[in-house]
């Protein structure tokens, strides 16, 4: 019976044992030694099956014998010739296979042969002796263990490092489903798994395993071609690592990992799990200089793996062959370049024309660690993932020289929309200070000679593919006087930061148009056709306007107000106006109408210095004059367009007690044509008889008309002229809109002589006249911005009307229209201002502008706002007239102010009356005659304030309507009517005093001393109000009365709604009130009035005589 005996050895030094295991390839050698003290012959041989290292200090020997045996003596067992007698354990006793574990008596070294010898073994039961086997090699039987696991990064890759107790064998290279794959989070195929798996996964075969033959194996994550971590990979595996036994990972003796040896934890460092992003994609024209996108440069947030970028997955552009190839300057950096295979894309026309796309069909884009590119579909690039940067230089595709709306211009067409600072040119953009060169754009082969001063061109068209340079069209821009030939020929562009596409790419200067499309520029200088000077503003015979006509349309902006002068006296400056912008005609109006009265055919003296801007046509050609662009006296012959005016008349308008033999004398502003015949040029009614030939004097400015018969006594006599037939030497007809138009009336003296025949005085009866506003007359509802009809009716002879409106019940009036034909209707555009207290006023006038009658809305109407229109400001509270005090003073001759009393010096001739008339200078800048002493003294206590002035000065002040009685002072009547009237302010309203009892209440016992007679001709200038009765006075009081109570020193001035105390006597005298008009009583009618704000100084509304 054979026996198998196994012996277990123990070693003290592990390192020596491992070394011995690696070299145990030598066969056991030596002779078989016969067991000693054996009672019988050898029964059979003992054969060693294996001898292995099974632990750090243990060895196991397995051997067999032919029959069952029990061994107790192991003296025949030796290692490397050293007997081993210390048996730790034994199994198989009594069988043919024995396993003996023992601790060796020697320490194996790296130099040991590791050979086990068995001399002979004796069966303790039978006594049989078994022959031994010599020189059995010692082999490795110990399983390797995992001593450490580390999660870290290396060379940009995420890796796992496994350290073993001995060198291990593994197949290096791409992972497999059983070795190195991480398709399941936290599990490494053939290696083991982590307690906390995380979520990092990698497709099969995309990791890399390395380290074969060493004690350290590395699994590099997603490092194989097309390898990547799935898009959800955000958390690394961690925690305790549990190894697995696998035939793929063994030691050199093919011992699999000892799974009982588990590291307590994993050494960790953060993996790179951040997805890269696209920083920019710049598309450009890298080849061909043709404006076509042929290259895309992609820059990412971190280094990318070049191996994961496949040419066939990319396209660029939308036309031609869109495929291409990737290149990189530095391998695996953050930049990659894709170039089209063929440069046949369409020309770039926008800032994102490249259309760089990456499908990911072959490989998905990743960073170096294998993180997918973070896009809408990770690892790919679609149109929505990027805003491409345009890196393609634009090219000039066309250059055109042309004209548009009168301007010369150059048009540059580019391959895409351009960005340029529009507006005024600069020394580096758009200027043409050098002939043929356009700053920032380029130059022409044939430059011509057109140049423009710096910054006087205009650049336009930013944001489009067409940029235009308008030549010399900026304010004060002009082409230099020598400009006669346009630029032409081939155009060579320049690169400039001022002219770039929207991505600030400058022009590609390698691409040059062969020629320029051309049409002729306007290089013809304009000339002066005419300059006509005239009296336009105040119809006073003074040159205040010049109208210049050129041979072609001129540029309004080339005309600077401050460069022009008109006339030789007063304020010669003014402003330009034009009816049609940039046409051939311009008008210059003096700022102040204070020139001398026109006395010749060329008195205007219109000049233009050109100090600020030179006069040009629309195209910028300078006005062709002695010094181009300027106007001096020698450049023009002015045409006199000023109508002559009447500057003086005799007898005076409104004069009374005129001699029935008085001549009619008219003086004009300038020399007149001498034809001046009755019926053709003038008429007198009633006609005194045959007029003689006109007598001219004063340089043919003054005409005297004598008559064969006498005027009728105490007769209103009217002189009228036919303005169209009265002309100055330049054939301008008489200005019948002037303050004095040659139409006036006077009253002859009464016949004071006696005689029989029953003769008597003939009196003139005032004609019946009226001026009545009919609409809007109250309670209407109007809408701002809409048209409403103003209507009125008249009876009698009125020449024209002025129309006004008020939004505060009549305190302040705004002009609607002046000089409106007396046709009874006017279409009024209602102002967009809100009021429930609106009124309209109509002033009916004679041909001289005198206000003969007036009427206003009987009650208020409403104006509602129109929301879509701007709100208009209300009229300012100025007394009912034409202008403010300051404006009126500016209109008057130097040294004359509003409120002056003026007259001519006494001429010593008792037969003339022009030197006796006193005038008041009013807020309308006109002189208003006092028709009688009674009217004068209603305003002034004496003549101490009257100033004398010469005819030349006086004639510069227009003639206004006669002064009427001061409201609240004297009462009035006419001889042909027994009624007595109280005069109220506003529109000089007459209120009939009903009876004597009422008159006593109103004016005291001496009321009759207040009454003065007025001429019937002036009676029609008053308005008519309600009758004053004693019943009315019981509860109310007329306006403008000066009142005081018997027991109080306070003087009150009555108003429409109350009474105002006069602050002190200085205020009383400043407003020219007179104590003789103060009424003292205690009637409730005025005592009960509401006390209003005090009068503490001079007020125009209380005194200005013409209102």
DOBAKOL-901806 format. One record per residue (C-alpha): z, x, y. Coordinates in steps of 0.5 Angstrom, whole numbers, plus 2048, in hexadecimal, padded with zeros to 3 digits. Each point is the difference from the previous one (the first is absolute). Example, Ala and Ser with C-alpha at 12.3 -4.5 7.8 and 13.67 -1.06 7.14 Angstrom:
BEGIN
8108197F7;7FE802807;
END
This chain:
BEGIN
800800800;7FE803807;805800806;7FE800807;805803804;801800808;804805804;8027FE807;801806805;804800807;7FE805805;804802806;7FA802805;7FB7FA801;7FB805804;7FF8047FA;7FF7FA7FC;7FB7FD804;7FC807800;8018017F8;7FD7F97FF;7FA802804;7FE8067FC;8027FD7F9;7F98017FD;8018067FC;8017FE7F8;8068027FD;8008067FC;8048047FC;8028007F8;8037FA7FD;8078037FE;8047FD7FA;8067FC801;8068047FD;8057FE7FB;7FB7FB7FD;8027FE7F9;7F97FF7FE;7F9802802;7FC7FD806;7FF7F97FF;7FB7FF805;7FE802807;8037FE807;7FA7FE805;801800808;7FD7FA802;801801808;805804804;8017FD807;804801807;8037F9800;805801806;803805805;8048047FB;7FE7FD7F9;7FA8017FB;7FE7FB7FA;7FD8037FA;7FD7FB7FB;7FE8037F9;7FF7FD7F9;8028027F8;7FD7FE7FA;8067FC7FD;8067FD803;805805802;807801804;800806804;807803802;7FD807801;7FC802806;800807800;7F98017FF;7FE7FC806;7FF805806;7FC800807;7FC806802;8048047FA;8077FD802;8047FC7FB;8027F9803;8067FE7FC;8037FB805;7FD7F97FE;8027FA805;7FD7FB7FC;7FC7FE7FA;7FC7FA7FD;7FC7FF7FA;8058037FB;7FF7FE7F9;7F87FF802;7FA804800;800800807;805804805;801800807;805805803;803800807;803807802;802804805;7FC807800;804806800;7FB804804;7FE7FF807;7F87FF800;7FD803806;7F9800803;7FE8067FB;8037FD7FA;7FB7FE7FA;8047F97FF;7FF8017F8;8047FC7FB;8018047F9;8037FD7FA;8028057FB;8027FB7FA;8057FA7FF;8047FE7FB;8017F97FE;8087FF800;7FF7FA7FB;7FC8037FA;801807802;7F8801800;7FD805805;7FA7FF804;7FC805803;7FF800808;7FA800804;7FF806805;7FE800808;8007F9802;7FE800807;8057FC805;7FC7FA804;8027FC806;8037F97FE;8047FF807;7FD7FA804;7FF801807;8047FC806;7FF7FE807;804804804;7FE7FE807;7FB7FB803;7FE801808;7FC7FB804;7FD804806;7F9802803;7FC806800;7FA802804;7FF7F9802;8017FD7FA;8057FB7FD;8038037F9;8058007FB;8038067FD;8038007F9;8048067FE;8028017F8;8048047FC;7FB8057FD;7F8800801;7FC7FA7FF;7F97FF7FE;7FC7FA803;7F9800801;7FE801808;7FB7FC804;7FF7F9801;8067FB7FE;7FF7FB7FA;8027FA7FE;8068037FC;801806804;801801808;7FD7F9802;8047FC805;7FD7F97FF;8077FD800;804801805;8068057FF;7FD8027F9;7FD8067FE;7FC8007FA;8028057FA;806802805;8057FA801;8027FB806;804800806;8067FB800;7FD7FE807;7F97FF7FF;7FE7FF807;7F97FD801;7FB806800;7FA8007FB;7FA8037FF;7FA7FE7FC;7FF8037F9;7FE8077FF;801802808;8068047FF;8008087FE;8058037FB;801808800;8058057FE;7FE8017F9;8038067FC;806800805;8077FC801;7FD7FC806;7FB7FB800;7FD7FC806;7FD7FA801;7FC7FF806;7FF7F9803;7F97FD801;7FD807800;7FA7FF7FC;7F97FF803;8007F9803;8087FF7FF;8047FC804;8077FD800;7FF7F8800;8007FD807;8077FD7FF;8038077FE;806800805;8068037FC;8018067FC;8038007F9;808802800;8068007FC;8028027F9;7FA8037FC;8007FE7F9;7FB8047FC;7FC7FE7FA;7FE8047FA;7F88017FF;7FB8047FC;7FD801807;806804802;8038057FB;802807800;7FC8057FC;8037FF7FA;7FE7F8801;8077FE801;8007FA804;8057FF806;8077FE7FE;8017FA803;807800800;800805805;8007FC807;800803807;8067FC804;7FB800806;7FA802803;7FF805805;7FC7FC806;7FC802806;7FC7FA804;7F97FF7FD;7FA7FF805;7FF7F9800;7FD7FE807;7F97FE800;7FC803805;7FC7FD805;7FA800804;801804807;7F97FF802;7F98007FE;7FB803805;7F97FF7FF;7FB804804;7F9803800;8008067FD;7F98027FE;7FA7FE804;8027FF807;7FD7F97FF;8067FB802;8017FE7F9;8068007FC;8008057FA;8078037FF;8077FD7FF;806804801;8067FD7FD;807803802;8067FD7FC;807800801;8018067FB;7FD8047FB;7FB7FD7FB;7FE8027F9;7F8802801;7FF7FE7F8;8027F9801;7FA7FF806;7FA7FF7FC;7F9800804;7FD7FA7FD;8067FC802;7FE801807;7FB7FD805;7FF801808;7FB7FB804;7FC7FA7FF;7F9802800;7FC8057FC;8038047FB;8087FF801;8028057FA;802807801;8058067FE;807802802;802807802;807803802;801806804;8078017FD;8017FE7F9;8057FA7FF;8027FF807;8007FA805;7F9800802;7F97FE7FC;7F9800803;7FB7FB7FD;7F9802802;7FA7FB7FF;7FB8037FB;7FA7FE805;8017FF807;7FC7F9801;8067FC802;7FF7FB806;801803807;8077FF802;8017FA805;8087FF800;8078047FF;8007FE7F8;7F98007FE;8018057FA;8037FB7FB;8038057FB;8027FD7FA;8038037F9;8007FB7FA;8058047FB;7FB7FE7FB;8018077FD;806803802;8057FD805;802804806;807803800;804805803;8028077FC;8067FC7FD;7FB7FB7FD;8037FA805;7FA7FB801;7FD800807;8047FA804;7FA7FB801;7FF7F97FF;7FE8027F9;8038067FF;7FC8067FF;7FA7FD803;7FD800807;7FD7F9802;7FE7FE807;8077FD802;8048067FE;7FD805806;7FE7FF807;7FB806801;800805805;7F9801803;7FF807800;7F87FF801;7FD803806;7FC7FB804;7F9802801;7FC7FE806;7FA7FB7FE;7FD7FE806;800802808;7FD7FB805;7FF801807;7FF7F9803;8027FC806;8047F97FF;8027FB806;7FE805805;8048067FD;7FD8077FE;8038017F9;8008047FA;8017FD7F9;8038047FA;8007FD7F9;8048037FB;8017FF7F8;8067FC801;8057FD805;802805805;807801804;7FF802807;8047FF806;7FC7FB804;800800808;7FF805805;7FD8067FD;803807800;7FE807801;8008007F8;7FE7F97FE;7FA7FD803;7FF804807;7F9802802;801805805;7FB8057FD;7F97FD7FF;7FF7FE7F9;8078017FD;8047FB7FF;8078037FF;8037FE7F9;7FA7FE7FD;7FA805801;7FA802804;7F97FF800;7FA8057FF;7FD7FE807;8067FF805;7FC7FD806;804800806;8057FA800;807802802;8067FC801;807802803;8068017FC;8037FA7FD;7FB7FB803;7FC7FE7F9;8037FA7FB;8018017F9;8007FA7FC;8007FD7F9;8068037FC;8017FC7F9;7F88007FF;7FB8047FE;7FD800806;803804806;7FD7FF807;800805806;7FE7FC807;7FE805805;804800807;8027F97FF;808801802;8037FF806;7FD805805;7FB8027FB;7F9802802;7FA8057FE;7FF806804;7FB7FF805;7FB8057FC;8007FC7FA;7F97FE7FE;7FE8027F9;8047FD7FA;8028047FA;7FC8007FA;7FE8037F9;8048027FA;8077FF801;8058057FD;8077FD7FF;807804801;8067FF7FC;8067FD804;8077FD7FF;7FE7FB806;7FB7FD7FC;8027FF7F8;8007FB7FB;8067FB7FF;8038067FC;7FF805805;7FA8037FD;7FC804805;7F87FF800;7FD8047FA;7FB805805;7FC8027FA;7FC7FA800;7FC7FF806;7FB7FA802;7F9803801;7FF7FC806;8027FB805;7FE7F9801;7FF7FF808;7FE7FC805;800801808;806801804;8017FD807;800806804;7FD7FC807;804801806;8017F9803;7FF7FF808;8027FC805;7FC7FA802;8047FD805;8077FF804;8027FA803;8067FF805;8037F9801;8067FC803;8027FD7FA;8087FF800;8027FC806;7F97FE804;803805806;7F9804801;8048067FD;7FC8047FB;8058007FA;7FB8007FA;7FA8047FE;7FB7FE7FA;7FD8067FD;7FA7FF7FB;7FD8067FC;7FA8017FC;8037FE7FA;8077FE7FD;805805802;8078017FC;8067FC804;8058057FD;7FC806804;8027FC807;807802802;8037FC806;803806803;7FA804801;7FC7FA804;8017FF807;7FD7FA804;800800808;803805805;8067FC802;8077FD7FD;8018017F9;7F98027FE;8028007F8;7FF7FB7FB;7FE7FE7F9;7FA7FF7FC;7FE7F97FD;7FA7FE7FC;7FE7F97FE;7FC8037F9;8048067FD;7FB806800;7FA7FD804;7FC803805;8047FD806;807802802;8047FD806;806804804;8057FC804;804803805;8087FF7FF;8017FD806;7FB7FD805;802804806;7F9803801;7FD800807;7FC7F9801;7F98027FE;7FB802806;7FA8037FD;7FB8007FA;8048057FC;807800802;8038007F9;8008087FF;8017FF7F8;8018077FD;8028037F9;804807800;7FF8007F8;807804801;8037FC7F9;7FA7FE7FD;7F8801801;7FC7FA800;7FB7FF7FA;7FC7FB7FC;8027FD7F9;7FE8077FD;804804804;7FA803804;802802807;7FE7FC806;7FA803803;802802807;801806805;8068027FC;7FF7FC7F9;8057FB7FF;803800807;7FD7FB806;800803807;7FD7FD806;7F98037FF;8007FD7F9;7FF7F9803;7FD7FC805;8057FA800;7FE7F9801;8047FB805;8027FA7FC;8067FE804;7FF7F9804;802800807;8067FC802;8027FD807;805804803;8017FC806;7FE7F9803;8017FD807;8037FA801;8058027FB;8017FB7FA;8047FB801;801801808;8017FB804;7FE7FE808;7FA8047FF;7FB800806;7FA7FB7FF;7FC806803;8038057FB;7FB8057FC;8008017F9;8018077FE;8008037F9;8018077FE;7FE8037F9;8028067FC;7F9804801;7FA800803;7FC7F97FF;7F97FE800;7FE7FD807;7FD7F97FD;8067FB802;7FD7F9802;8037FA800;7FF7FB7FA;7FE8067FC;806805801;8057FB803;8027F9802;8057FD805;8027F9800;8017FC804;7FA804803;801802808;7F9800801;7FA8067FF;8038077FF;7FC806803;7FE8067FC;8058047FD;803806804;8028067FB;805805802;8048057FD;7FB8047FC;7FD7F97FE;8077FE7FD;8027FB805;7FB7FA802;8027FB806;7FD7F9800;8007FC806;7FE7F9801;7FC7FC805;8057FA800;8087FF800;8047FE7FA;8037FA800;8077FF803;8068007FB;7FB8017FA;8018037F9;7FA805800;7FE8037FA;7FB8067FF;7FD8017F9;7FC8067FE;7FA8007FB;8038077FC;7FA8017FC;7FB800806;805805804;7FF8077FD;801807802;7FB806801;8018017F8;7FE7F97FF;8077FE7FD;8017F9803;8077FE803;8067FF7FC;8027F9800;8068017FB;803805806;8067FD803;7FC7FF806;7F97FE7FE;7FD7FD807;8027F97FF;8067FE804;8027FB805;8047FF807;8027FB804;7FD7FF807;8057FF806;8017F9803;7FC7FE806;805800805;7FC7FE806;8007F9804;7FB7FC802;7FE7F8800;7FC7FD7FB;8067FE7FB;7FF8077FD;8068027FB;8028057FB;7FC8007F9;8058017FA;7FE8037F9;8027FC7FA;8028047FA;7FB7FF7FA;8037FD7FA;8018057FB;8048017F9;8018057FA;8037FC7FA;8018047F9;7FF7FA7FB;8018047FA;8058037FD;8047FC804;8078007FC;8027FE7F9;7FA8037FC;8018047FA;7FC807800;7FF8057FB;800808802;7F98037FF;7FC7F9800;7FC7FD805;8027FB805;7FC7FD806;803800807;7FD7FB804;8017FE807;7FD7FB806;7FE802807;7FE7FC806;7FD803806;7FD807800;8038067FC;7FC8067FE;8048027FA;8078007FD;8058057FD;8047FE7FA;8078027FE;8057FE7FA;808801800;8048007FA;8077FF804;7FE7F9803;7FD804806;804805802;7FB8067FE;7F97FF800;7FB8047FC;7F8800802;7FC7FC7FB;7F9801804;7FE801807;7FA7FE804;7FF7FB7FB;7FA7FB802;8037F9802;7FC7FD7FB;8077FC7FD;8018037FA;8028077FD;8008027F8;807803800;8028057FA;8087FE800;8048067FF;8048017FA;8077FF803;8057FB7FE;8037FB806;8017F9801;800801808;7F9802801;7FC7FE806;7F9801803;7FE801807;7F97FF804;7FF803806;7FA7FD804;7FD805805;7FB800805;7FA805800;804805804;8068007FA;8047FC804;8057FB7FC;7FE7F9803;8047FC7FB;8048017F9;8037FC7FB;8048017F9;8027FD7FA;8047FA802;8058027FA;8008057FB;7FC8017F9;8028047FA;7FC8067FD;8028017F8;7FF8077FE;7FA8027FB;8048057FB;7F98047FE;7FF802807;805805804;8057FD805;7FD800807;805802806;8027FB805;7FE801807;805804805;8047FC805;7FC802806;7FF7FB806;7FA7FC7FF;7FA805802;7FC8067FE;8048067FF;807803801;802803806;7FF8077FE;7F97FF7FE;7FE7FC806;803806804;7FB8057FC;7FA7FB802;802800807;7FD806805;805806801;8057FE805;8007F87FF;8057FD7FB;8027F97FE;8037FC805;7FD803806;7FE7FC806;7FA803803;7FB7FE805;7FA804804;802803807;7FF7FC806;7F9801802;8017FD807;7FB7FB800;8037F9801;7F97FD7FD;8018037F9;8067FE7FB;7FF8057FA;806804804;8057FA800;8007FF7F8;8068027FD;7FF8017F8;8068017FB;7FE8057FA;8027FC7FA;8018027F8;7F87FF7FF;7FF806804;7FC7FB805;8027FF808;8027F8801;7FF7FE807;8057FB803;7FC7FA803;8057FF805;806802804;8047FA7FC;7FF8037FA;801807802;8077FE802;8027FC7FA;8008077FD;802805805;8057FF806;7FB805805;7FA805800;804806800;7FE8027F9;7F87FF801;7FC807800;7FA801803;7FA8047FC;7F9801801;7FA7FC7FE;7FE8067FB;8077FF7FC;8007F9801;7F97FE7FD;8038047FA;8057FB7FE;7FC7F97FD;8017FA804;8057FB7FC;8017F8801;8047FE807;808801800;8037F97FF;8077FD802;8068037FD;8037FC7FB;8067FD802;7FF802807;7FC7FB805;7FD7FA7FE;7F97FE801;7FB7FB802;7F97FF802;7FE7FC807;7FC7FB7FC;8057FE7FB;8077FE802;8048027FA;804806800;8018057FA;8058047FD;7FD8077FD;8038027FA;7FE8077FD;7FC8027F9;7F97FD802;8027FE807;8027F97FE;8007FA806;8057FB7FF;8007FA804;8067FE804;8017F97FF;8037FE807;804802805;8077FF7FD;7FE8057FA;7FD805806;8077FF803;8048027F9;7FB8057FF;7FF804807;8067FD804;7FF7FC807;7FB805802;7FC8007FA;7FA7FF805;800807802;7FE8027F9;7FA7FD800;7F9804802;7F97FD800;7FB8047FC;7F9800800;7FD7FB7FB;7FB8067FD;8078037FD;8037F97FE;7FC8007FA;8038077FD;8077FC7FF;8017FD7FA;8037F9800;8077FE7FD;8057FA7FF;8027FD806;807801803;8057FA801;807800802;8017FD7F9;7FD8077FD;805804805;8067FC7FD;7FF8047F9;7FB806802;7FD804805;7FA803802;7FE8087FE;801805805;8057FD805;805804803;8077FC7FF;807801802;8067FC7FF;8047FE807;8068047FD;7FD8067FD;7FD806802;7FB8017FA;7F97FE801;7FC7FE7FA;7F98007FF;7FE7FA7FB;7FB8017FA;7FD7FB7FB;8068007FC;806802804;802804806;801807801;805803805;7FE805805;8048077FF;800802807;7FD800807;7FC8067FE;7FD7FD7FA;7FF7FA805;7FC804805;7FC8047FA;7FD7FA7FE;7FE7FE807;8057FA800;8017FD807;8077FC802;7FC7FB804;7FE7FD7F9;8078007FD;8027F87FF;8077FF800;8037FA7FD;8047FD7FA;7FB7FC7FC;8017FF7F9;7F98017FE;800808801;808801800;7FF7FD7F9;7FB8057FE;8018057FA;802807803;7FB8057FE;800808800;801803807;7FA803805;803807801;7F9803803;7F97FF802;7FC7FC7FB;7F97FF800;8007F97FD;8047FE806;7FC803806;7F88027FE;7FD7FC804;7F97FF7FD;8047FC7FA;
END
